[in-house]
Amino acid sequence: MDLTLNKASRSDSANALVVAIILNYKNYDDTICCVEELLKQDYSRLLCVIVDNASPNDSIQQLKNTLGTDRRVTILEAPFNGGYAAGNNVGARWASINLQPTYILIINPDVRMPEPSSITRLVAFADLQRDAGAVSPKVILPNGFVQGPYERPDMILSCIQFLIPAVWLVRRNRHQREFRAETKPRRCFRTIGACMLLRADSFAQVGMFDEGTFLENEEPILAELFNKQGKYFYHYPDVTVVHHHTRPGDGKYTMTSLKYYFKTYRGASDFALSTLEFCSKFYDAVYAPLKRRLPITQ
């Protein structure tokens, strides 16, 4: 499968409308920086939709004061904070009805896209992959740690990694060695949701994000939905973005979302889910206190 680009294919993609959805919750400074950087992209048919997820501060006013007069930016207010999936869906549904984009770019406020040609190259690549539901760049943390792409979650392996974290460390280090040097695009099970270009019609056909989760595991769920439609995630390392990621809170939604994924999309039994939760609690009691003392990148 030839996944390379040429100059002609890049120019042919210039007419596709891309709408970036940026979900804001309290962190309006990050959102403003993200949007200002997006507006510096050399892709001419790019619009931004900011969704404020019922922030309990003055985010809306700050966003309107800074970005409200730019015709390329729309600011929406979610009626309540329904989480990542629901908040992004507010923007995606509005964009689909009012703008009818070819692509929807889901991008976190703390992602920076320093290369002005990033969206141009992502769109050109996506246009060539007719079975692509989503295309993601190489997403790195400021220290160079690569986030994604990822394999399909495995229940047994998840339990083993909770019980024996050394297995997780070995697989994590192997992943970093492989993808820090990766230069070729590839089809994968899923990427990280911090930055992904979605084909708008495919995203709509699967019902957009499943709002059964509040936070986390949105990407494997979307991958399962895409796969049923013959659509897939692609990792495109020719474009790199920087994710200034800090994990909020204590990850309290992780297990709830993971159990929802395995039960709803993988048919896991109640016994299997109970086993998974037991292993997770064992990890939290025994290993998590040690991990917090170590400089391990999330």
C-alpha positions in Angstrom: 0.0 0.0 0.0 1.6 3.3 -1.1 1.0 5.9 1.6 3.3 8.6 0.1 2.3 12.1 -0.9 3.3 14.3 -3.8 2.9 18.0 -4.6 0.0 17.4 -6.9 -2.0 15.5 -4.3 -1.4 18.2 -1.8 -2.8 20.9 -4.1 -5.8 18.8 -5.0 -6.9 18.8 -1.4 -7.1 22.5 -0.9 -10.9 22.8 -1.4 -11.9 20.5 1.5 -13.4 22.5 4.4 -11.9 21.6 7.7 -13.6 22.6 11.0 -11.5 22.4 14.1 -13.4 21.6 17.3 -11.7 22.8 20.5 -13.3 21.8 23.8 -12.7 24.4 26.6 -13.2 23.7 30.3 -11.8 26.6 32.5 -8.5 26.7 30.7 -9.3 29.5 28.3 -5.6 30.6 28.1 -4.7 27.3 26.5 -7.7 27.5 24.2 -6.9 31.0 23.0 -3.3 30.0 22.2 -4.4 26.8 20.4 -6.9 28.7 18.2 -4.5 31.6 17.5 -1.9 29.0 16.3 -4.5 27.1 14.2 -5.4 30.4 12.5 -1.8 30.7 11.4 -2.0 27.5 9.4 -1.5 27.9 5.7 -4.6 25.9 4.9 -7.1 28.5 3.7 -10.4 26.6 4.3 -10.1 26.2 8.0 -12.7 27.3 10.6 -12.6 26.9 14.4 -15.5 26.0 16.7 -14.8 26.4 20.4 -17.2 24.6 22.7 -17.1 25.8 26.3 -18.1 22.8 28.4 -20.1 24.8 31.1 -16.9 26.2 32.7 -17.5 27.6 36.2 -15.3 30.6 35.5 -15.3 33.5 33.1 -14.1 31.4 30.1 -16.9 32.5 27.8 -16.3 36.1 28.3 -12.5 35.7 28.0 -12.9 33.8 24.8 -15.4 36.3 23.3 -13.1 39.2 24.2 -10.1 37.7 22.5 -11.6 35.7 19.6 -15.2 36.8 19.3 -14.6 39.2 16.4 -12.8 36.8 14.1 -15.2 35.5 11.5 -13.3 32.2 11.3 -14.2 31.4 14.9 -17.5 30.3 16.4 -18.0 30.1 20.2 -20.6 27.7 21.5 -21.8 27.1 25.1 -22.6 23.5 26.1 -25.7 23.5 28.4 -23.9 21.3 30.9 -20.6 19.5 31.3 -21.3 16.1 29.8 -17.6 15.2 29.4 -15.2 14.9 26.5 -17.4 13.0 24.1 -20.6 15.0 24.7 -18.7 18.3 24.6 -17.0 17.6 21.3 -20.2 16.3 19.8 -21.9 19.7 20.5 -19.3 21.3 18.3 -19.3 18.5 15.7 -23.1 18.5 15.3 -23.3 22.3 15.0 -20.5 22.2 12.4 -22.2 19.4 10.4 -25.5 21.2 10.3 -24.3 24.8 9.7 -21.0 24.3 7.8 -21.0 20.8 6.3 -17.3 20.3 6.5 -15.4 17.5 4.7 -13.1 17.0 7.8 -13.5 17.7 11.5 -10.3 18.2 13.4 -10.6 17.3 17.1 -7.8 19.1 18.9 -7.2 19.6 22.6 -6.5 23.1 23.8 -3.1 22.1 25.1 -1.9 20.9 21.7 0.4 23.1 19.6 0.8 22.8 15.9 4.1 24.7 15.2 4.4 23.8 11.4 2.1 26.0 9.3 1.6 23.3 6.7 0.4 20.6 9.2 -3.3 20.7 8.3 -2.5 20.9 4.6 -0.4 17.7 4.8 -2.9 15.9 7.0 -5.8 16.6 4.6 -3.7 15.6 1.6 -2.9 12.3 3.2 -6.4 11.7 4.4 -7.8 12.3 0.8 -5.6 9.5 -0.5 -6.9 6.9 2.1 -10.5 6.2 1.2 -10.8 3.8 4.1 -9.6 6.4 6.6 -12.1 7.4 9.3 -9.4 9.3 11.2 -5.8 10.5 10.5 -3.6 11.6 13.3 -0.1 13.2 13.3 2.7 12.1 15.5 1.7 13.5 18.9 4.6 14.0 21.3 5.0 15.5 24.8 7.5 18.4 25.2 10.1 15.8 26.3 9.7 13.8 23.1 7.6 11.0 24.5 5.3 9.7 21.7 1.6 9.2 22.5 0.2 6.6 20.2 -0.6 4.8 18.0 -2.1 2.0 20.0 -3.2 -1.6 19.6 -6.7 -2.9 20.3 -7.1 -3.2 24.1 -6.9 -6.7 25.5 -8.7 -7.7 28.7 -6.2 -10.3 29.8 -3.2 -8.1 29.0 -4.7 -5.2 30.9 -5.1 -7.4 34.0 -1.5 -8.7 33.7 -0.2 -5.1 33.5 -2.1 -4.1 36.6 -0.7 -7.1 38.5 2.8 -7.0 37.0 3.7 -3.4 36.0 7.0 -4.5 34.7 5.2 -5.9 31.7 3.7 -2.5 31.1 7.1 -0.8 31.4 8.7 -3.2 28.9 5.9 -2.7 26.4 5.9 1.0 26.9 9.7 1.3 26.3 9.5 -0.9 23.2 6.7 1.3 21.9 8.8 4.4 22.4 11.8 2.9 20.6 9.6 2.0 17.6 7.6 5.1 17.2 10.2 7.8 18.1 12.0 6.7 14.9 8.8 6.0 12.9 8.7 7.9 9.6 6.2 5.8 7.5 2.5 6.2 7.7 0.6 3.2 8.9 -3.0 2.0 9.5 -3.5 1.2 13.2 -6.2 0.3 15.6 -6.4 3.8 17.1 -4.4 6.9 17.9 -4.6 9.4 20.7 -7.6 11.8 20.7 -5.6 14.9 21.5 -5.3 15.6 17.8 -7.1 13.7 15.0 -8.6 14.6 11.7 -11.9 12.9 11.2 -13.7 12.4 7.9 -17.0 14.2 8.7 -19.3 11.9 6.9 -17.8 8.7 8.4 -17.9 10.3 11.9 -21.6 11.2 11.4 -22.4 7.7 10.1 -21.2 6.1 13.3 -23.1 8.5 15.5 -20.1 10.6 16.5 -18.6 10.0 19.9 -20.4 7.6 22.2 -21.5 9.7 25.1 -21.6 6.7 27.5 -18.3 7.8 28.8 -17.4 11.0 30.6 -13.7 10.9 30.0 -11.2 8.4 28.5 -11.4 5.5 26.1 -13.2 7.6 23.5 -10.7 6.5 20.9 -11.0 2.7 21.1 -14.7 3.1 21.1 -14.6 5.2 18.0 -12.2 2.7 16.4 -14.7 -0.1 17.1 -17.5 1.9 15.5 -15.3 2.8 12.5 -14.2 -0.8 12.0 -17.8 -1.9 11.6 -18.1 0.5 8.7 -14.9 -0.5 7.1 -13.1 2.6 8.3 -9.8 2.9 10.2 -7.4 5.1 12.1 -4.1 6.1 10.4 -0.9 7.4 12.0 0.8 10.0 9.9 4.2 10.8 11.4 5.2 13.3 8.7 3.3 15.8 10.8 4.3 16.3 14.4 2.3 18.2 17.1 3.2 18.9 20.7 0.8 17.9 23.5 1.5 19.9 26.7 -0.3 17.3 28.6 -1.0 17.1 32.3 -3.3 14.4 33.6 -6.1 16.1 35.6 -7.3 14.7 38.9 -6.7 11.1 39.9 -7.9 9.3 36.8 -11.2 8.5 38.5 -12.9 7.9 35.2 -10.4 5.5 33.8 -11.8 2.3 35.1 -15.4 3.3 34.6 -14.7 4.1 30.9 -12.6 1.0 30.4 -15.3 -1.3 31.8 -17.9 0.5 29.6 -15.7 -0.2 26.5 -15.1 -3.8 27.3 -18.8 -4.5 28.2 -20.4 -2.5 25.4 -18.0 -3.2 22.5 -16.3 -6.4 23.4 -19.1 -8.3 25.2 -17.1 -8.8 28.4 -18.9 -10.7 31.1 -19.6 -9.3 34.6 -17.0 -11.8 36.0 -14.4 -10.5 33.6 -15.2 -6.9 34.4 -15.0 -7.6 38.2 -11.6 -9.3 37.6 -10.4 -6.3 35.7 -11.5 -3.9 38.5 -9.9 -6.1 41.2 -6.6 -6.0 39.3 -6.9 -2.2 39.0 -7.6 -1.8 42.7 -4.6 -4.1 43.5 -2.4 -1.8 41.4 -3.8 1.3 43.1 -3.1 -0.1 46.5 0.3 -1.6 45.9 2.0 0.1 43.0 0.5 3.5 42.4 2.1 5.0 45.6 5.5 3.9 44.3 4.8 5.2 40.8 4.0 8.7 42.1 7.5 8.8 43.6 9.1 8.0 40.2 9.7 10.4 37.3 7.6 8.3 34.8 6.0 10.1 31.9 2.3 9.6 31.6 
